[in-house]
Amino acid sequence: MSDSIHEALQSILEEDLDLSLGDVTESSLLIDDLGLDSVAFAIGVVAIEERLDVALTEREIYECKTVGDLENAIRAKMGSTTMSGASQ
């Protein structure tokens, strides 16, 4: 099954954060395995907002330890924003 959230996150990791997808798995640790720093997290916040129309705070992203955690946080936020709607 094609998953647009998963695909968008993979695209962000590869294109915006310049990571090789061959090195990325669901259990990859964002800091220890992928080497993301505070600048990369900030870039990720902006890219997620632009591509997925989901506003994650930096704190929410920092709480994510793995790529899978980040994907789950995006899914949870998308589920919560569908009821309230997003302002443009």
Sequence and secondary structure as in RCSB ss.txt:
>XXXX:A:sequence
MSDSIHEALQSILEEDLDLSLGDVTESSLLIDDLGLDSVAFAIGVVAIEERLDVALTEREIYECKTVGDLENAIR
AKMGSTTMSGASQ
>XXXX:A:secstr
   HHHHHHHHIIIIIS   GGG  TT BTTTTT   HHHHHHHHHHHHHHH     HHHHHT  BHHHHHHHHH
HHHHHHHHH    
